Amino acid sequence: MYTLYYSPFACSFAVHTALEKCAAPYKLEKVDIYKHEHLHPQYLALNPNAQVPLLTRDETTITQASAIMLYLAEQHPESQLMPSIQSQDRAKAIETLFYLSNTVHPYFLRLFYPKRISEKHPDEVKKIGLEYIHQEFEKFNQQLSNQKYCVSNTIYAPDYYWLAMLNWAIHHKIDLSAYKHLNSYISRMRKQPEVQTVFEKEMRHLAA
Ligand SMILES: N[C@@H](CCC(=O)N[C@@H](CS)C(=O)NCC(=O)O)C(=O)O
């Protein structure tokens, strides 16, 4: 049985959706980052990085959203969370997971935690973060004019990561109206059963 330590609608949303897709038994432990629960000593003992997500199973513990999803894909190949090793799409899917975690996600951190970058000029930090985010949306929108999902016409783990960040864009009221293909992508993603299940669960947990 897996345990996912998550905060509603944080990047752990992607891992939660991947777990749901795997149909493997799991339980959730809420670590509300808005209530600073990730800084509690009990949680720090499990993850000294003070971040969600964290996935555990027996003696295995693993952090980093992309790493966790790769791990789940390996543990549950039948779930097709990632293209198979023989597939030409495999390299693109791995590349996208890394790109999202090391480039796109940090742009959003500028919106969430601008003072970590500049105590004195948080608005400037947010403004620049937003410009980078729009550049990413522009590129992704273009990519989606030729394919339904971020790797190909099949949903893979990096799509869940994209969706977690697009949820943030909507939360931050970022204007997406110029990105026609991106808007269709969001609607397509939100129709997936695993996404709907996680959305409903995290909505309920957000309120709890
Ligand atoms: N590199 C980590 C980043 C994880 C991360 O930034 N998690 C955020 C939520 S999306 C968090 O726990 N934030 C709390 C904080 O930084 O104080 C990953 O890919 O999992």
The ligand as an ORCA input file, in Angstrom:
! r2SCAN-3c Opt
* xyz 0 1
  N      11.289     19.792     -6.796
  C      10.125     19.410     -6.025
  C       9.319     20.660     -5.738
  C       8.208     20.379     -4.759
  C       7.507     21.664     -4.362
  O       7.904     22.786     -4.711
  N       6.437     21.459     -3.598
  C       5.692     22.614     -3.128
  C       4.218     22.444     -3.426
  S       3.918     22.497     -5.172
  C       5.862     22.727     -1.627
  O       5.893     21.733     -0.925
  N       5.981     23.954     -1.146
  C       6.164     24.261      0.229
  C       7.331     25.197      0.412
  O       8.164     25.312     -0.496
  O       7.379     25.804      1.493
  C       9.283     18.394     -6.815
  O       9.400     18.368     -8.034
  O       8.530     17.623     -6.207
*
